[in-house]
Amino acid sequence: MTVSEQFERSVILDGYNRVQSDLRRILEHASTADLRRKSAGTKWTNEQLLFHMVFGFVIVAALRNLIRTVTILPPVFGCTLARVLNAGTIPFDWVNYLGSRYAALVFNRQRMAGKLERVLASLARHLTAEDQETLERSMAFPARWDPFFKETMSLLQTYQYPINHYDFHRKQLSLNNLQ
C-alpha cells in the first residue's frame, strides 16, 4: 500500500471517528426540546435529521456490496441501473423523508449512537481490508438522489460519501449551544 493510499484511508477513518464523537456529544447534551425542534432547512425535527445523518453511513454497507457486484457485470448494467434509479427520484425522496421521520422513533437518541458505532466499526474494518484495485472500482450512480452522489463513484468515494453528507446536514441542525 502506498503512502497516498494509506492517507486516503486514514482521512476517511479520521472522519468516521470525528462524526462518532460529534454525534455522541450532540446526543449527550441536547435536551428533549432541542431534539423535537424543527431543523433549519428541512421538514425534519433535529432528531429525525440526526437519524438521516446516521442512515447515510448505514446505506454505504449496501452500496459497497452493490458496487462489488455491479462492477463485475458489463458497464451497461450499471448505467441502466443508475438511469432507472434516477427516474425514481420522486418516490425515493418520499421514502427517504418518511423513512427518516419514522425510523427516528426506533433509532432515537437512546439507540442512534450505538447504531452509528456498530456501522462505523464495520465500515472501518472493510475499508482497512479492501485492496486498492477494489477501492478503485467504480460504477454509475443515481446522481439525482443526493447532492454528494457523482455520475460515477468509486468504492473509495463511496466510503467518503457519508462524511460529506453528515457534515452538510450538521449545519442544518437547530440545536442551542451545540453548533
Buried (B, 14 or more C-beta within 10 A) or exposed (E): EEEEBEEBBEEBBEBBEEBBEBBBEBBEEBEEEBBEBEBEEBEBBBBBBBBBBBBBBBBBEEBBEBBBEBBEEEEEBBBEBBEEBBEEBEEBEEEBBEBBBEBBEEBBBEBBBEBBEEBBEBBBEBBEEBEEEBBBBBBBBBBBBBEBBBEBBBBBBBBBBBBBBBBBBBEBBBBEEBE
